[in-house]
Amino acid sequence: MTTKEYNDCIKQHGDDLYRFALRYTGHGAASEDAVQDVFVTLWEQRETIEAARAKGYLIRLLYRRLVDSHRHQNVELRASEALKPEQEEYEQHTDFELRDAMQHALNQLPDVQRQLVLMKDLEGYGYSEMASMTGLSEQQVAVYLFRARKTMKKLLEEYRN
């Protein structure tokens, strides 16, 4: 990959990668850092990556970085939640509470299922695209999505009660 192809790659895919990371992390700074890291890695590997295959490489790399980061954050979150006192529950639910409930339900899913829900429902990727990005078969993608949605439905029903 030439320097011009690398720069074109940033222009073509930077915004899409950022949006994907933002939906996954929910934090602008963390998303920017993750995208910047994958572009640094692409630069370091530019001699071995073809420009035509750069998008797939970037998506797979970003996905792996986000999953690793999420796993690390889960460990920290569990530790901090163990120290928090129990919070009061409110009868009325606002839009913010619903968004928080959705985020909480997403966070309860296993990493692969959560990532597939984000890829399908928020980014609009097809089953074959998700399969190639994650290394799963299309059948596995369908099964994981079904299980994820079933779990989220149960968690959201529990939240209402």
N, C-alpha and C positions, 0 to 999 in steps of 0.2 A: 504494500500500500504506500502510495506516495504522500507527501505532505499535503498536496492539494486534495487528494482523495480523503485524507484524514479530516481536513478542515470542512470539506463538503459533508462528510459523515456527521460531524458535529452539528452543522446547520440543518441537515435533514432529520436527524433522529434525536437531537438533544431535548426538544420540547416534549416529544412523546415519552421518552425515558423519564423525564422529570415528572410528568403527570402520573405515569405508572407508579413511580416511587412515592409520590405524594399521597396517592390513594392508599398505598400500602402502609406508609409510616404515619401519615396524618400531620407530619411536621415538615415545613418548608426547608429549614436548615439541614435536617437529616437527609432529606431527599436530594438537595443540592450536593451534599457531601458524597452521597452514594453514586450519583450520576458522574460527578467529577472523578471519583475513584475509578469507575469503569472506563472512562475516557483516558485516564492516565495509563491504565492497564492496556488499553487498545494501543496507545502510543508506544508503549514498551514492547508490544507484540506485533507492531505494524509490519514487520518484515515477513511474518508468518501468516498473516490474515489477508485474505483477498477482499477487496473493497465490496464486491458483490455479496459476500457472506458476513459483512460487518454487523448488520442489523441483528441477525440471529445470535451472533456471538455476544453482542452488547446486551441483548435481552436476557440471555442465559446467565451471563456474568452478573448483571444487576439483580436478577432473581435470586441467585445464590448469595450475593452480598446481603440482600434484604432479609433473607431467611436467617442467615447467620446472625445478623444484627438483632433480629426479632428474638431469637433464642437467647441471646445475651440479655436483652431487656427483660424477658420473662423471668429470668433468674433474679434480676434486681427487683422486679415488681413483686414477686412472691416474698422476697425478703422484707420489702417495705410494707406490704399488706399485713404481714404477720405482726408488725409493730403498731398498726393503726387501730384505734378504738372503733367499735361498731358504730355505723352511721344510722341516723333516723331515716325512715322511709316516708315519703310524702304521698298523699292520696292523689293529688292532681299531677298529671304528666304534661310537660310542655314539649315543644319540638326539640329543645335541647336534650331533654331527658330521653326522648325517643331516639335521637341520634346517639346519645350515650349508650342506650340499651342495644342499639344495632352494633356499635363499636365493641361493646362488651361481649355480645354474642359472637361477633367475628373473632375476637381475641380468645374465646373459649375453644374455637375449632383447632384441630391439629394444623400445623403449618401448611401442609400440602393442600388441605381442603380450603383453608382461608385464602391462600394464594389463588387457587382456581376460581373461587367465587369472585374475587377481585378482578381477575383476568377476564372472566366471562361476563359478569353483570355490569362492571364499571368500565372496562376497557373495550368490551365487545369482541374479544378474540373468539375464533371458532375452535372446535374440538381438536382439529388437526394441528392448528397453530399452537394451542396449549400443550398438546402432546409433544410436539417437537421442542418446545421451550423447556419443558420440565423433564423430558426423558421418559414419560409415561406413555402407555398405549392409549389410543382414543377410548377404548372400553374402560380403562382404569379412570380416565378423566371423567367419563360419564358417571361411573359408580361413585367416585369421590364427590362430585358435585351433588348428586342425589343425597348422599349421606350428610353433606354439609348443610344443605337446605333443610333437610329433615331436623337436624340438630338445632339449627338456628330458629326454626319454627317453634320447637319445644322450648327453647330458652326465652324467646320473646313472649310466649304464652305464660311462662312462669313469671316473667317480669311484670306482666299486667296484673297478675293475682297478688 
